[in-house]
Amino acid sequence: MHAFSRGTTSTPTAVPVPPALSLPVIEEAFPRQLHPYWPRLQEKTRTWLLEKRLMPADKVEEYADGLCYTDLMAGYYTEAPEAVLQAIADYSAWFFVWDDRHDRDIVHRRPAAWRRLRTRLHTALDAPERHLGHPDPLVAGLADSLVRLYSFLSPGWNARFARHFHAVIEAYDREFVNRTEGRIPTVEEYLALRRLTFAHHIWNDLLEPSAERELPDFVRKHPTYRRAALLSQEFAAWYNDLCSLPKEIAGDEVHNLGISLVTHERLTLEEAIVEMRHRIDGCVSAFLVAERDALMFADSLADGTRQGKELGTAVRTCVGNMRNWFSSVYWFHHESGRYKVDSWDDRSTPPYVSNEAAGEK
């Protein structure tokens, strides 16, 4: 049973958290939120995965709900209109499926398949309406989610989102090369690449349609807003690395903060885990300061005009959702079957993926 099935809560539920992964500050200082649309969101995203043929029907039936992809988004963008949240949740589910295809293309040495997919995704990103009927379900699924995401704000926001996602696709290509060559990046190289492969800018871009307001450059680029946004994403990426470490060691991965620390900083695995936790704890503490400053910045935007009041309200909503990201990411990693490596028959092969070279028929 998922914790969310009992409603929102500010304390841990029945989901056990291993001591090595426990963060009391998250459990105590970041009350868990959930969009009330979540039950329908889960059902509709499950249906969408089937209709778009993004996962085989048997795997959707057995694994989709337990992977908790919709829980993650419903716990993040809690103020979003339902249509916006649905589009984000479908896009997020697509992203996980894409990540799995990328992984399987690496594991099964399919560079030609990856190169074709990379080119098709770049093309679909710029003209999604032309790719809705593409024979590769991954390309068509991206196009479908983008058509909806591009309908909420301005062409300028759409172009920014596309620019950011083009960079993510290229980062995935660099990861493909590193993994196929067995090259483990240095810690600093890894951290820079991780900001792209985790799609920091993308999830922050999506704060805006969730708040029903496109933020002007002077707000998005303001140091206080940018710092809070970055820290929320850094926490998510680094905590994901901590939780994924057993899975990625089993799969001969080269992209994980822990693996870079062991390889290039000459730490033992135990020391690397301690260092990862230190960085994660520091990220949480820094966010609490940045959050306070960002909320003060939001208040300063309310200059007595209606526009100023609406802009300040939108920024407060975005910062509130940044805070939600901490608890949503934390509990997702303990509820989702994506990280329960010990329950898999083969620790290097997730049971919810297809090993076929999809899109190549």
DOMARGU-185373 format. One record per residue: x, y, z of N, C-alpha, C in turn. Coordinates in pm, whole numbers, padded with zeros to 5 digits, always signed. Example, Ala and Ser with C-alpha at 12.3 -4.5 7.8 and 13.67 -1.06 7.14 Angstrom:
2
+01319-00569+00780+01230-00450+00780+01320-00330+00780
+01285-00225+00708+01367-00106+00714+01290+00003+00787
END
This chain:
361
+00085-00119+00000+00000+00000+00000+00088+00123+00000
+00053+00223-00084+00129+00346-00089+00086+00440+00023
+00180+00520+00067+00147+00615+00173+00037+00709+00130
+00035+00747+00002-00064+00842-00045-00207+00786-00042
-00220+00657-00036-00355+00600-00034-00428+00632+00096
-00353+00683+00192-00415+00723+00319-00431+00875+00329
-00405+00942+00219-00418+01088+00220-00287+01154+00252
-00285+01287+00247-00163+01360+00275-00126+01345+00421
+00003+01354+00446+00051+01337+00581+00180+01413+00599
+00208+01457+00719+00332+01528+00746+00431+01438+00818
+00396+01313+00837+00486+01219+00904+00497+01092+00821
+00603+01015+00840+00617+00890+00766+00499+00797+00793
+00462+00721+00692+00353+00625+00707+00414+00487+00722
+00348+00387+00665+00392+00250+00683+00514+00216+00598
+00558+00308+00512+00670+00279+00424+00800+00282+00503
+00873+00171+00510+00999+00170+00586+01110+00240+00509
+01192+00314+00580+01307+00381+00520+01433+00321+00581
+01520+00261+00500+01644+00205+00555+01726+00312+00626
+01789+00280+00737+01867+00380+00812+01969+00453+00726
+02032+00383+00631+02134+00446+00548+02076+00554+00457
+01945+00549+00435+01879+00645+00345+01787+00741+00419
+01776+00724+00548+01684+00806+00627+01735+00950+00641
+01643+01044+00618+01673+01187+00637+01566+01244+00731
+01590+01243+00861+01490+01292+00956+01442+01434+00926
+01532+01519+00872+01491+01657+00845+01380+01663+00740
+01382+01572+00644+01275+01569+00544+01146+01521+00608
+01155+01416+00687+01036+01360+00750+00972+01457+00848
+01054+01544+00909+01003+01634+01013+00971+01774+00963
+01053+01827+00872+01041+01968+00835+00977+01991+00698
+00949+01885+00624+00891+01900+00491+00762+01819+00483
+00652+01875+00534+00524+01802+00531+00489+01757+00390
+00440+01638+00383+00409+01580+00253+00275+01630+00201
+00273+01669+00075+00153+01720+00010+00113+01626-00105
-00011+01637-00149-00057+01556-00262-00171+01628-00332
-00161+01639-00461-00268+01700-00540-00393+01613-00529
-00509+01673-00504-00631+01592-00489-00671+01515-00615
-00615+01552-00728-00645+01484-00855-00571+01351-00867
-00482+01319-00772-00393+01205-00790-00461+01073-00827
-00571+01029-00764-00626+00898-00804-00662+00891-00953
-00722+00998-01006-00755+01000-01149-00629+01014-01233
-00533+01088-01182-00406+01104-01252-00340+00969-01273
-00334+00889-01169-00274+00757-01179-00345+00671-01284
-00477+00674-01279-00555+00594-01374-00535+00641-01518
-00538+00772-01539-00529+00825-01675-00388+00809-01732
-00285+00822-01649-00150+00801-01700-00127+00654-01732
-00181+00565-01651-00172+00421-01681-00237+00392-01816
-00354+00450-01840-00423+00432-01968-00342+00490-02083
-00282+00607-02058-00201+00673-02161-00080+00587-02199
-00013+00528-02102+00099+00440-02131+00058+00323-02220
-00061+00271-02195-00114+00162-02278-00147+00209-02418
-00221+00319-02426-00266+00370-02556-00148+00408-02645
-00045+00462-02585+00072+00505-02662+00174+00392-02679
+00144+00275-02627+00230+00156-02640+00371+00182-02585
+00377+00259-02477+00506+00291-02418+00557+00180-02327
+00467+00098-02276+00503-00021-02201+00412-00133-02246
+00462-00258-02250+00374-00370-02284+00259-00380-02184
+00144-00427-02231+00024-00431-02149+00046-00510-02019
+00119-00621-02028+00139-00701-01907+00225-00627-01804
+00321-00549-01851+00406-00474-01758+00332-00354-01700
+00245-00293-01780+00161-00185-01726+00072-00240-01615
+00013-00353-01642-00079-00414-01544-00006-00449-01415
+00114-00507-01428+00184-00557-01310+00264-00450-01236
+00320-00353-01313+00419-00264-01251+00384-00116-01248
+00297-00068-01337+00281+00077-01354+00246+00148-01224
+00145+00100-01153+00105+00167-01029+00216+00162-00925
+00283+00048-00915+00387+00032-00815+00512+00114-00842
+00529+00160-00966+00644+00245-00996+00623+00387-00943
+00497+00424-00917+00464+00550-00848+00505+00676-00924
+00511+00669-01056+00549+00787-01132+00451+00902-01111
+00322+00871-01104+00224+00979-01084+00229+01034-00942
+00265+00950-00846+00280+00998-00708+00385+01109-00703
+00494+01087-00776+00605+01182-00775+00560+01320-00823
+00487+01324-00932+00443+01453-00987+00328+01514-00907
+00238+01428-00857+00125+01479-00778+00171+01533-00644
+00287+01491-00598+00342+01543-00475+00430+01665-00496
+00451+01704-00620+00540+01815-00655+00458+01937-00695
+00386+01926-00805+00312+02041-00859+00171+02043-00800
+00162+02066-00672+00035+02046-00601-00069+02154-00628
-00028+02266-00687-00123+02374-00716-00162+02377-00863
-00115+02283-00941-00138+02286-01086-00282+02258-01122
-00335+02324-01226-00465+02282-01281-00458+02136-01326
-00569+02068-01325-00568+01925-01355-00509+01894-01492
-00546+01973-01593-00496+01947-01728-00344+01963-01734
-00291+02060-01661-00147+02082-01658-00079+01964-01587
-00132+01924-01474-00072+01813-01400-00077+01685-01481
-00186+01662-01554-00196+01541-01636-00090+01540-01745
-00071+01655-01810+00031+01663-01915+00171+01642-01856
+00197+01699-01740+00327+01683-01675+00348+01537-01634
+00246+01476-01576+00258+01337-01531+00283+01243-01648
+00213+01264-01758+00236+01180-01876+00377+01201-01930
+00419+01327-01936+00555+01355-01982+00659+01291-01889
+00636+01298-01758+00728+01237-01662+00734+01086-01681
+00617+01022-01698+00616+00878-01722+00692+00845-01850
+00670+00928-01952+00746+00910-02077+00895+00920-02051
+00935+01015-01969+01077+01037-01941+01139+00913-01877
+01067+00851-01785+01120+00729-01723+01133+00617-01825
+01035+00605-01915+01042+00501-02018+01159+00528-02112
+01178+00655-02147+01292+00693-02231+01424+00659-02162
+01433+00689-02035+01553+00658-01958+01582+00508-01961
+01476+00427-01951+01493+00282-01955+01537+00236-02094
+01481+00296-02202+01524+00259-02338+01672+00293-02356
+01710+00410-02312+01849+00452-02321+01940+00350-02250
+01900+00310-02131+01978+00212-02055+01987+00079-02128
+01875+00031-02182+01877-00098-02250+01957-00091-02380
+01954+00023-02451+02035+00037-02573+02183+00031-02539
+02220+00082-02421+02360+00073-02377+02394-00071-02339
+02311-00131-02255+02338-00266-02206+02348-00366-02320
+02260-00351-02421+02257-00447-02531+02335-00399-02653
+02418-00296-02634+02508-00248-02738+02432-00217-02867
+02342-00119-02858+02263-00081-02975+02289+00067-03010
+02411+00103-03046+02441+00243-03074+02363+00300-03191
+02341+00220-03294+02266+00270-03410+02122+00303-03371
+02063+00217-03289+01925+00242-03243+01920+00370-03161
+02019+00390-03074+02021+00512-02993+02038+00635-03080
+02129+00631-03178+02150+00747-03265+02024+00785-03340
+01951+00684-03389+01826+00712-03459+01725+00777-03365
+01714+00721-03244+01619+00776-03149+01657+00918-03111
+01783+00942-03086+01831+01077-03050+01791+01179-03157
+01813+01145-03283+01779+01236-03393+01629+01259-03400
+01551+01153-03384+01406+01165-03392+01350+01249-03277
+01406+01236-03158+01357+01315-03044+01388+01463-03064
+01506+01494-03115+01539+01634-03144+01437+01692-03243
+01407+01615-03346+01314+01663-03449+01173+01679-03394
+01127+01582-03316+00993+01588-03258+00980+01703-03161
+01086+01736-03093+01084+01844-02994+01052+01978-03059
+01098+01998-03182+01075+02124-03251+00943+02128-03327
+00886+02013-03359+00759+02010-03433+00677+01890-03387
+00631+01890-03263+00564+01771-03210+00437+01733-03286
+00363+01832-03334+00237+01801-03403+00259+01717-03528
+00379+01719-03585+00409+01640-03704+00451+01497-03671
+00464+01466-03544+00516+01334-03503+00417+01255-03418
+00292+01298-03415+00194+01230-03332+00169+01087-03378
+00187+01060-03506+00165+00925-03558+00294+00851-03589
+00404+00892-03530+00533+00828-03558+00528+00680-03519
+00589+00593-03600+00584+00449-03569+00657+00410-03441
+00756+00487-03399+00822+00457-03272+00737+00516-03160
+00683+00432-03071+00597+00483-02964+00664+00590-02877
+00796+00581-02861+00864+00679-02777+00862+00818-02842
+00877+00823-02972+00871+00951-03043+00729+01006-03042
+00631+00920-03071+00492+00963-03072+00446+01004-02933
+00491+00933-02830+00453+00968-02693+00508+01102-02651
+00634+01130-02687+00690+01262-02657+00610+01370-02729
+00579+01347-02856+00504+01446-02932+00369+01475-02868
+00301+01371-02825+00169+01390-02764+00178+01473-02637
+00276+01442-02552+00287+01518-02427+00330+01661-02454
+00414+01682-02556+00460+01817-02586+00349+01905-02643
+00265+01848-02728+00154+01926-02783+00071+01985-02671
+00050+01906-02566-00028+01957-02452+00053+02057-02369
+00180+02025-02341+00261+02117-02261+00279+02251-02331
+00288+02249-02464+00307+02373-02540+00181+02456-02552
+00070+02406-02500-00057+02479-02515-00086+02572-02398
-00005+02569-02293-00042+02640-02170+00011+02783-02162
+00132+02806-02211+00192+02938-02197+00230+02992-02336
+00330+03078-02343+00359+03149-02468+00456+03071-02557
+00467+03111-02685+00571+03052-02771+00711+03070-02714
+00732+03179-02640+00864+03199-02578+00894+03093-02474
+00794+03058-02393+00814+02951-02294+00838+02819-02366
+00763+02793-02473+00781+02669-02548+00923+02658-02603
+00973+02769-02657+01108+02768-02714+01213+02744-02605
+01190+02803-02489+01283+02782-02377+01283+02635-02333
+01163+02578-02318+01151+02438-02279+01222+02349-02381
+01198+02376-02510+01262+02296-02615+01413+02310-02610
+01462+02431-02590+01606+02452-02581+01665+02372-02465
+01597+02375-02353+01646+02300-02237+01642+02149-02262
+01539+02102-02332+01532+01957-02352+01627+01910-02462
+01655+01994-02560+01760+01959-02656+01891+01931-02581
+01922+02014-02483+02045+01996-02404+02041+01866-02325
+01922+01827-02276+01909+01702-02203+01936+01583-02295
+01883+01587-02416+01905+01478-02511+02054+01463-02540
+02123+01576-02559+02267+01569-02586+02344+01518-02464
+02299+01552-02345+02363+01500-02225+02345+01348-02216
+02229+01300-02253+02207+01155-02257+02302+01089-02358
+02330+01160-02467+02425+01105-02564+02565+01097-02505
+02605+01200-02429+02737+01195-02364+02743+01080-02263
+02632+01059-02193+02627+00947-02099+02638+00815-02175
+02572+00806-02290+02579+00684-02371+02724+00652-02406
+02798+00754-02451+02937+00733-02489+03021+00693-02367
+03003+00762-02255+03079+00730-02135+03055+00587-02090
+02929+00546-02091+02898+00412-02044+02948+00304-02138
+02935+00325-02268+02982+00224-02362+03134+00214-02362
+03201+00324-02327+03348+00322-02320+03399+00291-02180
+03306+00281-02083+03346+00253-01946+03417+00369-01879
+03389+00491-01925+03456+00609-01871+03376+00668-01756
+03437+00677-01639+03371+00735-01521+03414+00881-01510
+03321+00976-01520+03359+01117-01513+03410+01155-01374
+03492+01260-01370+03535+01313-01241+03414+01368-01168
+03431+01399-01041+03319+01448-00962+03262+01576-01022
+03346+01671-01056+03297+01798-01111+03233+01778-01248
+03294+01693-01332+03233+01662-01462+03097+01598-01442
+03092+01506-01348+02967+01436-01324+02858+01532-01277
+02889+01620-01182+02788+01711-01129+02732+01802-01238
+02819+01848-01328+02772+01933-01437+02683+01854-01533
+02723+01731-01564+02643+01647-01653+02511+01608-01588
+02514+01584-01459+02394+01540-01386+02285+01646-01389
+02324+01773-01387+02224+01879-01393+02146+01873-01524
+02207+01815-01626+02139+01800-01754+02064+01668-01763
+02127+01558-01725+02058+01429-01736+01940+01419-01639
+01947+01492-01528+01832+01495-01437+01729+01599-01480
+01765+01679-01581+01674+01779-01639+01632+01887-01539
+01730+01942-01469+01700+02046-01371+01613+02157-01429
+01654+02210-01545+01581+02323-01603+01438+02286-01642
+01421+02162-01689+01288+02119-01733+01188+02122-01619
+01224+02060-01506+01129+02055-01394+01104+02194-01337
+01205+02281-01345+01182+02418-01301+01098+02497-01400
+01116+02471-01530+01028+02534-01629+00882+02501-01601
+00857+02376-01563+00719+02329-01544+00654+02386-01418
+00733+02453-01335+00673+02524-01222+00579+02634-01272
+00609+02691-01387+00534+02806-01435+00393+02773-01483
+00374+02675-01574+00235+02640-01606+00158+02588-01485
+00230+02527-01391+00164+02481-01269+00112+02597-01186
+00182+02710-01192+00139+02831-01121+00052+02920-01210
+00028+02873-01333-00055+02947-01431+00001+03086-01459
+00134+03095-01461+00195+03224-01485+00337+03205-01539
+00365+03263-01654+00499+03263-01708+00580+03371-01638
+00694+03335-01583+00773+03430-01507+00866+03509-01599
+00873+03638-01580+00966+03718-01661+01110+03684-01629
+01200+03717-01721+01341+03684-01704+01398+03740-01574
+01359+03861-01539+01421+03921-01421+01385+03844-01294
+01275+03769-01296+01238+03686-01181+01312+03553-01188
+01302+03483-01301+01366+03352-01313+01517+03358-01294
+01577+03470-01339+01722+03482-01333+01771+03554-01208
+01678+03592-01121+01718+03658-00997+01793+03556-00910
+01906+03596-00852+01988+03500-00776+01912+03426-00666
+01820+03492-00598+01749+03424-00489+01655+03316-00543
+01587+03347-00653+01497+03248-00712+01577+03132-00770
+01684+03164-00843+01764+03060-00908+01829+02967-00806
+01873+03023-00694+01939+02938-00594+01841+02839-00533
+01723+02885-00498+01625+02794-00441+01588+02685-00542
+01569+02725-00667+01534+02628-00772+01644+02525-00792
+01770+02572-00796+01881+02480-00817+01895+02382-00701
+01884+02431-00579+01901+02344-00463+01794+02236-00457
+01671+02269-00495+01566+02167-00493+01598+02055-00591
+01655+02091-00705+01689+01990-00805+01817+01914-00768
+01914+01984-00710+02037+01915-00669+02005+01811-00563
+01920+01844-00468+01880+01745-00368+01822+01622-00435
+01730+01645-00529+01664+01532-00594+01764+01444-00669
+01855+01507-00741+01953+01430-00819+02048+01353-00729
+02096+01417-00623+02193+01351-00535+02127+01243-00450
+02004+01269-00406+01937+01165-00328+01903+01046-00417
+01869+01073-00542+01847+00966-00637+01974+00882-00654
+02089+00949-00660+02216+00875-00671+02239+00786-00550
+02209+00840-00433+02228+00761-00311+02140+00636-00313
+02014+00654-00350+01921+00541-00351+01947+00445-00467
+02000+00498-00577+02024+00416-00697+02157+00343-00694
+02242+00376-00599+02378+00323-00600+02384+00170-00609
+02305+00094-00531+02312-00053-00545+02269-00100-00685
+02162-00040-00737+02114-00077-00871+02219-00047-00977
+02285+00067-00964+02378+00109-01068+02512+00038-01058
+02552+00000-00937+02672-00084-00924+02644-00221-00986
+02525-00275-00959+02489-00406-01015+02484-00402-01167
+02446-00288-01223+02434-00274-01367+02559-00221-01434
+02673-00221-01363+02800-00171-01418+02786-00028-01469
+02715+00055-01396+02697+00196-01433+02826+00273-01409
+02838+00388-01475+02952+00476-01451+02906+00615-01409
+02774+00638-01414+02722+00771-01382+02648+00770-01249
+02719+00802-01145+02662+00813-01012+02764+00889-00928
+02717+00981-00846+02809+01060-00765+02896+00969-00679
+02837+00864-00622+02914+00771-00539+03024+00702-00617
+02994+00661-00739+03093+00592-00822+03207+00686-00858
+03175+00812-00888+03281+00910-00918+03367+00937-00795
+03305+00944-00679+03381+00967-00555+03477+00851-00527
+03430+00729-00546+03514+00612-00523+03630+00610-00623
+03601+00638-00748+03702+00626-00854+03805+00738-00851
+03758+00861-00838+03848+00975-00854+03894+01039-00723
+03816+01021-00616+03858+01075-00487+03917+00968-00397
+03924+00845-00450+03985+00731-00378+03916+00702-00245
+03787+00723-00238+03713+00691-00118+03669+00545-00122
+03651+00485-00006+03587+00354-00002+03438+00376-00028
+03366+00269-00056+03223+00283-00081+03154+00342+00042
+03194+00297+00160+03134+00348+00283+03163+00497+00300
+03285+00539+00269+03321+00680+00279+03245+00764+00176
+03226+00707+00058+03153+00779-00047+03008+00801-00005
+02948+00702+00057+02810+00717+00104+02801+00825+00211
+02898+00830+00301+02901+00934+00403+02913+01072+00337
+02999+01083+00236+03016+01210+00167+02889+01250+00092
+02822+01154+00029+02697+01184-00040+02592+01235+00058
+02582+01169+00172+02486+01213+00273+02520+01353+00324
+02648+01381+00339+02692+01514+00384+02648+01621+00283
+02667+01592+00156+02627+01687+00052+02475+01704+00049
+02404+01596+00064+02257+01602+00062+02206+01682+00182
+02259+01655+00301+02219+01729+00420+02248+01878+00404
+02363+01909+00347+02399+02048+00325+02306+02116+00227
+02263+02041+00127+02170+02093+00028+02036+02130+00093
+01988+02045+00181+01862+02072+00251+01875+02198+00337
+01983+02208+00413+02004+02324+00499+02014+02453+00417
+02085+02445+00305+02100+02563+00220+01967+02603+00158
+01883+02503+00125+01754+02537+00067+01667+02612+00167
+01669+02573+00292+01586+02640+00392+01620+02789+00400
+01746+02823+00383+01786+02964+00380+01741+03028+00249
+01766+02958+00137+01730+03011+00006+01578+03028-00008
+01504+02936+00050+01358+02944+00047+01310+03072+00116
+01364+03100+00233+01328+03222+00306+01355+03346+00222
+01473+03349+00158+01509+03464+00076+01418+03476-00047
+01384+03361-00107+01298+03363-00226+01157+03410-00192
+01107+03372-00075+00974+03418-00034+00976+03568-00004
+01085+03618+00051+01098+03762+00071+01102+03834-00063
+01171+03775-00159+01174+03830-00295+01033+03833-00354
+00958+03725-00336+00820+03721-00386+00737+03833-00324
+00753+03854-00194+00678+03960-00127+00715+04098-00182
+00841+04113-00220+00885+04243-00272+00825+04275-00408
+00779+04173-00478+00718+04194-00610+00578+04252-00599
+00514+04232-00485+00379+04287-00463+00392+04436-00435
+00394+04515-00542+00422+04658-00531+00297+04745-00525
+00184+04684-00495+00060+04760-00488-00023+04755-00613
+00036+04706-00724-00040+04690-00848-00095+04549-00856
-00197+04530-00939-00253+04396-00955-00150+04303-01018
-00076+04355-01116+00026+04273-01181+00133+04229-01081
+00176+04322-00996+00276+04288-00896+00225+04184-00797
+00100+04199-00756+00041+04104-00662+00034+03965-00725
-00011+03958-00851-00024+03829-00919+00113+03764-00941
+00212+03846-00974+00346+03793-00995+00404+03740-00864
+00387+03816-00757+00436+03771-00627+00370+03641-00584
+00239+03630-00609+00166+03507-00575+00219+03389-00655
+00246+03410-00784+00297+03303-00870+00434+03257-00821
+00520+03351-00782+00653+03313-00734+00642+03235-00603
+00553+03276-00515+00533+03201-00391+00486+03058-00421
+00398+03044-00519+00352+02911-00558+00467+02826-00610
+00551+02886-00694+00666+02813-00748+00762+02771-00637
+00789+02861-00544+00879+02828-00434+00817+02721-00344
+00687+02729-00322+00619+02625-00245+00630+02489-00310
+00623+02486-00443+00638+02358-00513+00782+02309-00511
+00879+02401-00509+01018+02359-00489+01031+02284-00357
+00968+02337-00254+00970+02271-00123+00904+02132-00133
+00792+02123-00204+00724+01994-00220+00815+01888-00281
+00906+01932-00368+00993+01839-00440+01076+01755-00343
+01116+01813-00230+01198+01741-00133+01123+01620-00077
+01003+01641-00028+00929+01529+00030+00882+01431-00077
+00843+01483-00193+00794+01394-00298+00905+01302-00347
+01022+01357-00372+01137+01276-00415+01175+01175-00307
+01178+01220-00184+01220+01133-00073+01130+01011-00064
+00999+01032-00056+00908+00918-00038+00896+00834-00164
+00908+00896-00281+00905+00822-00407+01012+00713-00408
+01130+00745-00359+01239+00648-00365+01217+00531-00271
+01128+00543-00175+01102+00433-00083+00973+00360-00115
+00893+00416-00203+00769+00350-00244+00779+00286-00382
+00858+00344-00469+00861+00300-00608+00935+00168-00624
+00878+00080-00704+00944-00046-00738+01069-00026-00821
+01092+00096-00866+01210+00124-00948+01339+00105-00870
+01334+00114-00738+01456+00110-00657+01463-00013-00567
+01370-00105-00581+01368-00223-00494+01449-00337-00557
+01578-00309-00570+01667-00401-00640+01668-00540-00577
+01662-00545-00446+01672-00674-00378+01556-00768-00410
+01447-00713-00463+01332-00797-00496+01335-00846-00641
+01433-00801-00719+01441-00840-00860+01509-00976-00875
+01467-01051-00976+01533-01178-01005+01677-01156-01049
+01698-01049-01127+01831-01012-01175+01854-00867-01135
+01950-00844-01045+01972-00710-00992+02013-00609-01098
+02060-00656-01214+02103-00566-01320+01995-00541-01424
+01881-00611-01413+01776-00598-01514+01642-00568-01449
+01594-00446-01457+01464-00412-01398+01353-00497-01459
+01264-00550-01379+01159-00638-01432+01052-00564-01512
+01048-00431-01500+00944-00353-01567+00985-00304-01705
+01106-00339-01751+01151-00291-01882+01139-00401-01985
+01135-00357-02112+01141-00450-02224+01280-00442-02283
+01341-00556-02312+01476-00558-02368+01477-00551-02520
+01359-00543-02580+01353-00535-02725+01402-00398-02774
+01455-00395-02893+01496-00268-02954+01373-00203-03014
+01289-00148-02928+01163-00088-02972+01189+00021-03074
+01095+00032-03168+01106+00135-03269+01191+00094-03388
+01247-00025-03383+01335-00069-03490+01267-00169-03584
+01141-00200-03557+01073-00298-03642+01030-00235-03772
END
